[in-house]
Structures are given as C-alpha cells and as structure tokens.
C-alpha cells in the first residue's frame, strides 16, 4: 500500500509536470500566470509596480525550416539556458509559446528600467548559436507592461505586453516597446477598423480604383494598375496604408483581394483589348498555394482574358517562402498571366532572385524616381536597372513620376513605361471610362490634324 507521503510526492511531481515546459525545463504559460497571480495578490494592499514582458524570437521559423526541427529545438534549449542564467533570484522566465518567452521582474519599477533590462536580454540572445558544425544567429523583440494598480489582472497585464510586442515587431527586429495608454487607444482603433473592414468586404463595399500606366515616349496609355479604396459609413475614407496592413495582419487580405480583383476585371472587360490590368498580390498570398486557383476562378467567372492581366509582387513578398512564391508565379505564367516585380530596389532580396524567378516586368520604385533630377546615385541606379532589364529581356515601368522633367530624363535613359500623378491619379471605374473616352477623342483629333 502506498504511503500518504508517497501520494503527496506523486501529486507534487504531477503538478510540476503540468507547470513545466518539457523541451526547455522552464515553466510554461500556466506557471507564468500562477507567478503573476501570486505577485498581484501579495501586493493587493500596497500595489508597488512590477514588470511583465513577452519576448518573441525574430526569424526563428526560417532558421527552423533551414536547419530542421531538431536543430530548432536545440536553439530553443540554448535560448532558455541564456534567459534562465540572466534572471536574478527574484525574477522568473517561462516559455509560453513555440518561440515566445515571458519574464517577470518583481523589482523593476519604471519604464526606463524595464526597457533597459529587455535590451540586455536581446543582447544576450544575439550571440551565435551552435547548430552541429554550423552556427545561427537570432534577434528578438520584446513587449513590456508595468503593474501599477490593484485593478489590473494577470490577463490584462499580459494583453498589454502582447500589444507592446506587436508594436515592437512592426517597427523592426530587435526592438523593445513598453506599453503606453496611447497604444491602447491605437489597438482599439485597429480593432474598430478590422471589424468595419470585415463587414465591408462581406458587403462588397471595397472598390477598385485605376491609375494609368503610359508609354513614356508617346504618352499613350497602355494599361492601368488596380488600387483598393474603401470609404466606411462611420469611419469615412480609410487610407490603404492603414487598412491594407490590418487586412494582412488579421487574415482578411485574401477575401479583400478577391473582391477587388473581381470588380476590377468586370470593369476592365469593356476597355480596349490592347490595355492590360495590373494587380498587386500581398506577401501572405504568396505562401497560399490556393492563390493561383482563386485568381483563375475569378477570371473564368468574369470572362477576363488572362493574357491581359499582370500580377505585381514585391521583393519582400518573395522572402517569406521563396519556393511557394516560385510555384505560384509559375502557375500564373503558364496560363498567360504576366508577372511583375514591384518596388524594385527597396526590398530584401538579392539580384539572384531575378535569375530564380521568371519576371516579365520590373517596376522602379518611386524613391529613385523622385530624386532622379538632383541625386547622382539615384540616376546611376536607374541607369543600371535599365541596362540589366534590357539584358534580361524584361519590360520596365518607373513609378511615382510627378514632373515633366522626370519623365524626360527617364526617356533619355531609355525607360519605356511610366506611372504617376503626372499622367493621372487613381480614379474609380466610371471616371476611368471617361478618361479612356477623352484619350480616344484626343487620338482621333491628332490623326485628323
């Protein structure tokens, strides 16, 4: 018969297992919540500040994919060892997610001290990791929140830290952000926009606008880029720089993109057949192997010729999952859809991507075009891009042209295509039809003269 002592020991061991991360030996999320709950209870009568933080490894998934899951586990174990060694006798670190760790600093009372402690953790984690005979490097992002009032619960504190982490990751790798009241308001606004956007996509209220792309030599319109525009009944006109990132982050970009493409191809069917329609794909769509099927289904439904469609993707979008992006690009090109590399020169990919991917066109980013008249490096970069594209047999369009002098300089350099406010701002489908009628009448008058 088992003794009461043995029963108690077994129960303790069972409890320890329930509160322990099996890979790293650190406490798990249950342990962390329990620790913070206890500290809040201890300070109920005298709520002295303390700090809660969440640390997320930047770029762990690509390393895990590159070196394999066993190597990924080895790295996580090394991360845990470094974090545990950095804690003093009062502090706690736990693993609360795949590559997320949470820490509790009972004796860190200020935002400045919390940020300093977090930067120290990031520095500790930045040293190389042994992966067999190779090494890997990681960075980390941290979000912190401080306990000030007995009204705050563990869940509230951790939600605030997660909000701060979200802001840290949006601002780049290796950053620390401490939660502020302004962030709470910003988070609420993002949630309001997300909810309104979901309703708008469901109701079909996001509209395509079209910006002309021209032959720079003749100034003849050769196609249009599709741009999403949204005006909400309560929020008013929401800029795409606001709602597109939210759609990306909250998983709405797929339905939003399909809605806008359907409306755009329906409108473009009535244009002259020699005009193409250009459409942007987001980075998240380049990791979804159903993207090509969705596009083809929309073209089949609207009766739009695939050979009149150009898909634009960015360098950054290629980096998330190059193999998936390559397959999607190949599927699209197989049915006659042309593929364009957008914002060239501002992303993270190398020139080798131009050899690995089959692009039909390259778009020079507006950052180079805007300074072409007074910045020699921009001029040389544009010349080099044009020479490279000529050698690769790729068409080129320069974006962001706003002055005649910029257009003239680009023609002088041999750039064939252009886009920007000089030739027209994005307008809705009806205004685009009016633009085309005016262009047609202008062409007829020019022939008559």
ZIJOLIN-V333342 format. One record per residue. N is the residue number from 1. RES is the residue in one small letter. OMEGA is omega in whole degrees, -180 to 180 (999 if undefined). NEAR is the number of other ideal C-beta (glycine too) atoms within 8 Angstrom. Layout:
n->(N;N)
res->(RES;RES)
omega->(OMEGA;OMEGA)
near->(NEAR;NEAR)
This chain:
n->(1;2;3;4;5;6;7;8;9;10;11;12;13;14;15;16;17;18;19;20;21;22;23;24;25;26;27;28;29;30;31;32;33;34;35;36;37;38;39;40;41;42;43;44;45;46;47;48;49;50;51;52;53;54;55;56;57;58;59;60;61;62;63;64;65;66;67;68;69;70;71;72;73;74;75;76;77;78;79;80;81;82;83;84;85;86;87;88;89;90;91;92;93;94;95;96;97;98;99;100;101;102;103;104;105;106;107;108;109;110;111;112;113;114;115;116;117;118;119;120;121;122;123;124;125;126;127;128;129;130;131;132;133;134;135;136;137;138;139;140;141;142;143;144;145;146;147;148;149;150;151;152;153;154;155;156;157;158;159;160;161;162;163;164;165;166;167;168;169;170;171;172;173;174;175;176;177;178;179;180;181;182;183;184;185;186;187;188;189;190;191;192;193;194;195;196;197;198;199;200;201;202;203;204;205;206;207;208;209;210;211;212;213;214;215;216;217;218;219;220;221;222;223;224;225;226;227;228;229;230;231;232;233;234;235;236;237;238;239;240;241;242;243;244;245;246;247;248;249;250;251;252;253;254;255;256;257;258;259;260;261;262;263;264;265;266;267;268;269;270;271;272;273;274;275;276;277;278;279;280;281;282;283;284;285;286;287;288;289;290;291;292;293;294;295;296;297;298;299;300;301;302;303;304;305;306;307;308;309;310;311;312;313;314;315;316;317;318;319;320;321;322;323;324;325;326;327;328;329;330;331;332;333;334;335;336;337;338;339;340;341;342;343;344;345;346;347;348;349;350;351;352;353;354;355;356;357;358;359;360;361;362;363;364;365;366;367;368;369;370;371;372;373;374;375;376;377;378;379;380;381;382;383;384;385;386;387;388;389;390;391;392;393;394;395;396;397;398;399;400;401;402;403;404;405;406;407;408;409;410;411;412;413;414;415;416;417;418;419;420;421;422;423;424;425;426;427;428;429;430;431;432;433;434;435;436;437;438;439;440;441;442;443;444;445;446;447;448;449)
res->(x;x;x;x;x;x;x;x;x;x;x;x;x;x;x;x;x;x;x;x;x;x;x;x;x;x;x;x;x;x;x;x;x;x;x;x;x;x;x;x;x;x;x;x;x;x;x;x;x;x;x;x;x;x;x;x;x;x;x;x;x;x;x;x;x;x;x;x;x;x;x;x;x;x;x;x;x;x;x;x;x;x;x;x;x;x;x;x;x;x;x;x;x;x;x;x;x;x;x;x;x;x;x;x;x;x;x;x;x;x;x;x;x;x;x;x;x;x;x;x;x;x;x;x;x;x;x;x;x;x;x;x;x;x;x;x;x;x;x;x;x;x;x;x;x;x;x;x;x;x;x;x;x;x;x;x;x;x;x;x;x;x;x;x;x;x;x;x;x;x;x;x;x;x;x;x;x;x;x;x;x;x;x;x;x;x;x;x;x;x;x;x;x;x;x;x;x;x;x;x;x;x;x;x;x;x;x;x;x;x;x;x;x;x;x;x;x;x;x;x;x;x;x;x;x;x;x;x;x;x;x;x;x;x;x;x;x;x;x;x;x;x;x;x;x;x;x;x;x;x;x;x;x;x;x;x;x;x;x;x;x;x;x;x;x;x;x;x;x;x;x;x;x;x;x;x;x;x;x;x;x;x;x;x;x;x;x;x;x;x;x;x;x;x;x;x;x;x;x;x;x;x;x;x;x;x;x;x;x;x;x;x;x;x;x;x;x;x;x;x;x;x;x;x;x;x;x;x;x;x;x;x;x;x;x;x;x;x;x;x;x;x;x;x;x;x;x;x;x;x;x;x;x;x;x;x;x;x;x;x;x;x;x;x;x;x;x;x;x;x;x;x;x;x;x;x;x;x;x;x;x;x;x;x;x;x;x;x;x;x;x;x;x;x;x;x;x;x;x;x;x;x;x;x;x;x;x;x;x;x;x;x;x;x;x;x;x;x;x;x;x;x;x;x;x;x;x;x;x;x;x;x;x;x;x;x;x;x;x;x;x;x;x;x;x;x;x;x;x)
omega->(-178;-180;175;179;180;178;179;179;179;179;179;179;179;178;179;179;-178;-177;-174;173;-173;-178;-171;-175;175;170;177;-176;179;177;-177;179;-180;180;-179;176;-178;-179;177;179;180;-175;-177;-178;-179;-171;175;-177;167;-172;171;179;174;-179;-179;180;179;174;-180;-177;178;178;178;180;-176;-174;-179;-174;179;177;177;177;178;179;179;177;178;176;-179;179;-180;-179;180;-179;-177;-177;173;-175;-178;-169;-176;170;-180;173;-174;179;-177;178;179;178;179;179;-180;178;-178;-175;174;-167;-173;178;-179;-180;178;180;-179;177;-179;178;177;178;179;179;180;-177;-175;178;-176;177;177;176;-174;180;-179;176;177;177;179;166;-179;174;-175;171;-177;169;-179;175;180;-169;177;179;-175;177;177;-179;179;-179;-178;176;178;178;178;175;178;177;177;179;179;-178;178;-176;177;-178;174;-177;174;174;176;-174;175;178;180;179;179;178;179;180;178;180;178;179;178;180;179;-178;179;-180;177;179;-178;179;179;-179;179;-173;175;-172;172;167;-171;177;-176;171;-170;166;-172;-178;-177;-174;177;177;-179;179;-180;171;178;178;-177;177;-176;173;-178;-177;179;-176;-175;180;179;-177;178;176;177;-171;179;176;178;177;178;-173;-175;174;-180;-169;180;178;179;-179;-180;177;-177;179;179;-180;-178;-179;175;179;-174;179;-177;178;171;-171;-179;179;178;177;179;-174;-177;170;-180;178;-178;178;-180;174;-180;-176;175;-176;180;180;179;-179;-178;179;179;179;179;-179;-176;-180;-179;-178;180;-178;177;-178;172;177;178;174;-177;176;-179;179;179;-170;-175;-179;-175;-178;178;180;-180;180;180;178;-179;179;-179;-177;-178;-179;175;177;179;-177;-175;176;-173;174;-175;177;-177;-177;-174;-176;-179;177;178;179;-180;176;-177;-179;179;179;177;-174;175;179;-180;-175;-177;-180;179;-178;-176;-177;-174;-175;-174;-179;-176;178;178;179;-179;179;180;178;-179;179;-179;178;180;-179;177;179;-179;-180;-179;172;-179;172;176;-177;171;179;-177;-177;177;-178;177;179;180;-179;179;176;179;-180;179;178;-173;-173;180;-179;178;-176;177;-176;178;175;177;178;-176;-173;-179;179;178;176;177;178;-179;177;179;179;-180;179;179;179;178;179;-179;178;-179;-180;999)
near->(2;5;6;5;6;8;9;8;8;9;8;8;8;8;8;8;8;7;10;11;11;5;9;9;7;13;13;12;9;9;12;14;10;9;12;13;9;8;12;13;7;6;12;7;3;4;9;6;10;14;15;17;16;16;16;12;12;11;9;12;7;7;13;11;6;6;11;7;6;6;13;12;9;11;15;12;10;10;14;16;8;11;16;9;6;9;9;5;3;6;11;10;14;15;14;10;7;4;8;11;13;16;14;15;13;8;8;11;9;8;8;6;10;15;11;8;12;13;9;9;14;15;7;10;14;10;6;6;12;7;10;5;2;6;7;11;7;14;12;13;15;16;18;18;14;14;14;6;6;7;3;9;6;9;6;8;13;14;8;13;16;10;13;16;14;10;12;13;11;5;7;4;8;9;10;12;13;12;13;6;5;6;13;11;8;9;10;8;8;9;8;9;13;11;8;12;16;9;9;11;13;7;6;7;9;12;11;13;11;15;12;11;14;12;9;12;6;4;7;7;12;10;11;15;13;14;11;13;12;13;7;11;4;5;8;6;7;13;6;10;5;9;12;11;8;13;12;10;6;7;5;12;12;12;9;13;11;10;11;14;12;11;12;13;14;9;12;12;9;5;9;5;6;4;13;10;14;14;13;11;11;12;10;10;12;16;9;9;7;6;12;10;7;10;13;10;8;13;13;7;7;10;6;13;8;10;7;10;16;14;14;14;14;11;13;10;12;14;9;11;7;9;6;12;15;10;9;13;13;9;9;12;12;6;8;8;12;12;16;15;15;9;10;12;10;7;11;5;9;4;6;7;12;12;6;7;12;7;11;10;14;14;15;14;12;8;10;12;17;9;9;12;8;3;8;5;6;12;11;8;10;16;9;8;13;12;8;10;12;8;6;7;5;10;9;14;14;16;12;11;15;8;8;6;7;15;12;8;11;15;10;6;10;7;13;9;14;14;15;13;7;10;12;8;5;9;10;10;10;6;8;12;9;8;12;12;8;8;9;8;8;8;9;8;8;7;6;5;4)
